[in-house]
Amino acid sequence: QVSMLDMRFRPDPDLLTPGRGYRFYNGDAVYKFGDGLSYNSFVHELEGVESVGVGVMYVDNAVDDISKNKAVIICADQAVKFTADDRLLESTAFSVMLRVSNPSDQMYGGERVVLAFLEPLDQDSCTQEGLPKSKLVSYARTERLLPGQDAIVKLDVRYRHLLHVNAEGNRELIVPHRHILKIEDVHVAINFVSECSDHTTSLRSKLRKS
């Protein structure tokens, strides 16, 4: 048991504290954060990603089996300059377009609240460093969808979502850890590269050929 006077969110294996909240709790949750928002079983499909920010590119043929070859490439040398300005943190780095469908075999119509979580692939390592195992970065809500209807929602990921606060209380980019953006059963890899110049050129060439 954890003392009610212990207000720390991060887990501490030495004190046998499992962490608090969906971001840090490392036990088995009975109901995960965001479960039970609808009685319907909706279908989610990735329509695309808009790379609107500085130092951000999207490729749909990257070598990444976890995200089914879809990845957002973020150039750290440019992004870190952008995130250093508090006035620009709310700017959109990239947007995810998601198609939400209410299958025709469903009995009822309903609205869908879509949640997007940013999660590190190596959660054990991040937990040891005091980083969150999951972070809600965006959400969207559809209008009421009758059986057989669908809608496209847009989820914006802002530059502040690419930062975390480390165990020392300092704000920094979420590198070098590889992350994945999880939107229900849709996964998009978030990969950082140290410099944009050579990598950006090769990516643009690859995109022109695809």
C-alpha positions in Angstrom: 0.0 0.0 0.0 1.1 3.6 -0.7 0.8 6.2 2.0 -1.9 8.8 1.3 0.7 11.4 2.2 2.9 10.3 -0.6 2.1 12.7 -3.5 4.7 11.6 -5.9 3.5 10.7 -9.3 6.6 8.9 -10.6 7.1 5.2 -9.5 9.9 4.4 -7.1 11.0 0.7 -7.0 13.1 1.3 -3.9 9.9 2.4 -2.0 7.7 -0.1 -3.9 5.5 2.7 -5.1 3.8 1.9 -8.5 3.3 5.5 -9.6 0.1 7.5 -10.0 -2.2 8.4 -12.8 -2.3 6.9 -16.3 1.0 8.6 -17.2 3.1 6.8 -14.6 1.2 3.9 -13.0 3.1 0.7 -14.0 0.6 -1.8 -12.5 -2.2 -3.6 -14.2 -5.1 -1.2 -14.6 -8.6 -2.6 -14.3 -9.9 0.2 -16.6 -7.4 2.1 -18.6 -7.7 5.8 -19.1 -10.2 6.5 -21.9 -12.0 3.1 -21.7 -15.7 3.0 -21.8 -16.4 6.2 -23.8 -18.9 4.5 -26.1 -21.1 1.4 -26.2 -20.4 1.1 -30.0 -17.5 -0.6 -31.7 -16.1 1.9 -34.1 -13.5 1.3 -36.8 -10.5 3.7 -37.2 -8.4 4.2 -40.3 -5.4 6.5 -40.9 -6.2 8.9 -43.8 -2.9 10.7 -43.6 -0.6 13.0 -41.7 0.0 16.7 -42.5 3.5 17.9 -41.7 2.9 21.5 -41.1 5.7 22.4 -38.6 9.3 23.3 -38.9 11.6 20.3 -39.0 8.8 17.8 -39.4 8.2 15.4 -42.3 5.9 12.4 -42.8 6.7 9.3 -44.8 4.3 6.4 -45.5 6.9 4.0 -46.7 9.5 4.1 -43.9 11.0 0.8 -42.6 9.0 0.4 -39.4 7.0 -2.7 -38.8 5.4 -1.4 -35.6 3.6 1.4 -37.4 3.0 -0.5 -40.7 5.6 1.7 -42.5 4.2 5.0 -41.4 6.4 7.5 -39.5 6.7 11.1 -38.6 10.4 12.2 -38.9 11.3 15.1 -36.6 14.6 16.9 -37.1 15.8 17.7 -33.6 18.3 20.4 -34.6 15.4 22.5 -35.9 12.6 21.4 -33.5 14.7 22.2 -30.4 15.1 25.8 -31.5 11.4 26.0 -32.1 10.4 24.6 -28.8 12.8 27.0 -26.9 10.3 29.8 -27.5 7.3 29.6 -25.1 5.2 31.6 -27.5 5.6 29.0 -30.2 4.9 25.9 -28.1 1.2 25.9 -29.0 2.0 25.8 -32.8 1.1 22.6 -34.6 3.9 20.3 -35.4 1.8 17.9 -37.4 -1.8 16.8 -37.8 -3.3 13.3 -38.0 -6.3 12.7 -40.2 -8.4 9.7 -39.0 -11.5 8.2 -40.5 -13.9 7.0 -37.9 -16.7 4.6 -39.1 -19.7 3.1 -37.4 -20.1 -0.3 -39.0 -23.4 -1.1 -40.7 -23.9 -4.1 -38.4 -24.1 -1.9 -35.3 -27.6 -1.5 -33.8 -27.2 2.1 -32.7 -25.8 5.4 -33.7 -23.4 7.3 -31.5 -20.6 9.8 -31.2 -17.0 8.9 -30.9 -14.3 10.6 -28.8 -10.9 9.8 -30.2 -7.8 10.0 -27.9 -4.2 10.2 -29.2 -1.5 9.0 -26.8 2.3 9.4 -27.2 4.1 6.4 -25.8 7.8 5.4 -25.7 8.6 2.0 -27.2 11.0 1.2 -24.4 8.8 1.9 -21.5 11.0 0.2 -18.9 13.9 2.4 -19.7 11.8 5.6 -19.7 10.2 4.6 -16.4 13.7 4.3 -14.8 14.5 7.8 -16.1 11.2 9.2 -14.6 9.5 9.8 -17.9 5.8 9.1 -18.5 4.8 5.8 -20.0 1.9 7.4 -21.8 0.8 11.0 -22.5 -2.5 12.3 -23.9 -1.5 14.7 -26.7 -4.7 15.3 -28.7 -8.4 14.4 -28.9 -11.3 14.9 -31.2 -15.0 14.1 -31.2 -17.2 13.1 -34.1 -20.9 14.1 -34.6 -23.4 11.4 -34.2 -22.7 8.6 -36.7 -25.6 6.2 -37.7 -24.7 2.6 -38.6 -22.9 2.7 -42.0 -21.8 6.3 -41.6 -18.2 7.6 -41.2 -16.4 10.9 -40.6 -12.9 12.3 -40.7 -11.4 13.9 -37.6 -8.3 16.0 -37.3 -5.9 15.6 -34.3 -3.3 18.3 -33.9 0.0 17.5 -32.2 1.7 20.6 -30.9 5.4 21.3 -30.3 4.8 21.3 -26.5 3.8 17.6 -26.8 7.3 16.8 -28.1 8.7 17.9 -24.7 8.8 16.2 -21.4 10.0 17.2 -17.9 12.8 14.9 -16.7 13.4 13.8 -13.2 15.5 17.0 -12.5 12.5 19.2 -13.5 14.0 20.3 -16.8 12.1 20.6 -20.0 13.6 18.8 -23.0 12.8 17.1 -26.3 11.7 13.5 -26.1 14.9 12.2 -27.6 16.7 9.9 -28.0 13.8 7.6 -27.1 11.7 6.2 -30.0 8.0 7.0 -29.5 4.8 5.9 -31.1 1.5 7.8 -31.5 -1.4 5.5 -30.6 -4.9 6.4 -31.7 -7.0 3.4 -30.8 -5.7 0.6 -33.0 -3.8 3.0 -35.4 -0.1 3.5 -34.7 2.3 6.1 -36.2 6.0 6.0 -35.3 7.7 9.2 -34.1 11.4 9.1 -35.1 14.0 11.8 -34.3 17.1 12.5 -36.3 19.9 14.7 -35.0 20.3 16.9 -38.1 17.9 17.7 -41.0 20.2 18.4 -43.9 21.2 15.0 -45.3 18.2 13.1 -43.9 15.7 15.6 -45.3 17.2 15.4 -48.8 17.0 11.6 -48.9 13.4 11.7 -47.6 12.3 14.1 -50.2 13.9 12.0 -52.9 12.2 8.9 -51.5 8.8 10.7 -51.4 9.1 11.8 -55.1 9.7 8.3 -56.2 6.7 6.8 -54.2 
